[in-house]
Amino acid sequence: VGFLWLLPDHVFGTARYQHAPGKREGAGEIIRGFPYGLVRHPAATGFLWMYWSIPSYTVDHIFLASLWTLFIVVGTLVFEEGGLRGTDEFGTKYAAYAKEVRGLYPTPTTFKA
């Protein structure tokens, strides 16, 4: 529990709950430092690498990895990004960030920056 207490609020998205309802400050700035400059969703990318980088697979492992991949892709790119692009969070700032940085995989141009 102590480790979770030390993590920054942006990891879990809990910074928004530090203010009284209706008195929330602006969304602030989008974090663009490492690893958010490589991919928009580094935790999801890490889990996908973890599921698909194992050297030997069984049918059960491929089935489980496929289900988790579907869950991560739909949850991240549809539901989470839908909220971030809305008027409540970052809006146009996030749309510009999404044009610069890929969602789940880095591109060669992201490594040049």
C-alpha positions as CSV (number, residue, x, y, z in Angstrom):
1,V,0.0,0.0,0.0
2,G,2.9,2.4,0.7
3,F,4.2,1.9,-2.8
4,L,0.9,2.9,-4.3
5,W,0.8,5.9,-2.0
6,L,4.1,7.2,-3.5
7,L,3.1,6.9,-7.1
8,P,2.2,10.1,-8.9
9,D,-1.5,10.7,-9.4
10,H,-1.3,10.7,-13.2
11,V,-0.5,7.0,-13.1
12,F,-4.0,6.0,-11.9
13,G,-5.8,9.1,-13.1
14,T,-6.7,10.1,-9.6
15,A,-5.5,13.7,-9.6
16,R,-9.0,14.8,-10.7
17,Y,-10.5,13.6,-7.4
18,Q,-8.3,15.8,-5.2
19,H,-10.7,18.7,-5.7
20,A,-14.2,19.2,-4.5
21,P,-16.9,18.4,-7.0
22,G,-17.6,21.3,-9.4
23,K,-14.4,23.1,-8.3
24,R,-11.9,21.2,-10.4
25,E,-9.0,23.1,-11.8
26,G,-8.1,22.9,-15.5
27,A,-6.8,19.7,-17.0
28,G,-3.2,21.0,-17.0
29,E,-0.5,19.9,-19.4
30,I,-0.1,16.6,-21.2
31,I,3.0,14.8,-20.0
32,R,5.4,14.4,-23.0
33,G,8.5,13.1,-21.2
34,F,9.7,9.5,-21.3
35,P,7.9,7.2,-21.9
36,Y,4.9,9.3,-23.0
37,G,7.0,10.8,-25.8
38,L,7.3,7.3,-27.4
39,V,3.8,6.0,-27.0
40,R,0.6,7.5,-25.5
41,H,-0.2,4.4,-23.4
42,P,3.1,3.0,-22.1
43,A,1.5,0.6,-19.5
44,A,-0.7,-1.0,-22.2
45,T,2.3,-1.2,-24.5
46,G,4.3,-2.9,-21.8
47,F,1.6,-5.5,-21.2
48,L,1.3,-6.2,-24.9
49,W,5.1,-6.7,-25.1
50,M,4.9,-9.0,-22.1
51,Y,2.1,-11.2,-23.6
52,W,3.6,-11.5,-27.1
53,S,7.4,-11.7,-26.4
54,I,7.4,-15.1,-24.7
55,P,9.6,-17.5,-26.8
56,S,7.3,-20.5,-26.7
57,Y,3.5,-20.6,-26.9
58,T,0.8,-23.1,-26.2
59,V,-2.7,-22.9,-27.5
60,D,-3.9,-21.7,-24.1
61,H,-1.3,-18.9,-24.0
62,I,-2.2,-17.7,-27.5
63,F,-5.9,-17.7,-26.5
64,L,-5.2,-15.8,-23.3
65,A,-2.9,-13.3,-25.0
66,S,-5.4,-12.7,-27.7
67,L,-8.2,-12.0,-25.2
68,W,-5.9,-9.6,-23.2
69,T,-4.8,-7.9,-26.4
70,L,-8.4,-7.3,-27.4
71,F,-9.2,-6.0,-23.9
72,I,-6.3,-3.6,-23.9
73,V,-6.8,-2.3,-27.4
74,V,-10.5,-1.7,-27.1
75,G,-10.3,-0.3,-23.5
76,T,-7.4,2.0,-24.3
77,L,-8.1,3.2,-27.8
78,V,-11.9,3.4,-27.6
79,F,-12.9,4.1,-24.0
80,E,-9.8,5.8,-22.4
81,E,-9.0,8.0,-25.5
82,G,-12.7,8.9,-25.9
83,G,-12.6,10.5,-22.5
84,L,-9.3,12.2,-23.0
85,R,-10.4,13.8,-26.3
86,G,-13.6,15.1,-24.9
87,T,-14.3,18.6,-23.6
88,D,-13.8,17.5,-20.0
89,E,-10.2,16.5,-20.2
90,F,-7.7,17.8,-22.7
91,G,-9.7,18.2,-25.9
92,T,-7.7,19.8,-28.7
93,K,-4.4,19.5,-26.8
94,Y,-4.8,15.7,-26.8
95,A,-5.8,15.6,-30.5
96,A,-2.5,17.4,-31.3
97,Y,-0.6,15.0,-29.1
98,A,-2.3,12.1,-30.7
99,K,-1.1,13.3,-34.2
100,E,2.5,13.4,-32.9
101,V,2.8,10.2,-30.8
102,R,1.3,6.7,-31.7
103,G,-1.0,5.0,-29.2
104,L,0.5,1.6,-28.7
105,Y,3.7,1.3,-30.7
106,P,6.5,3.8,-31.4
107,T,7.6,4.8,-34.8
108,P,11.1,5.6,-36.1
109,T,10.3,9.3,-36.0
110,T,9.6,9.2,-32.3
111,F,13.1,7.9,-31.6
112,K,14.7,10.8,-33.5
113,A,13.2,13.5,-31.3
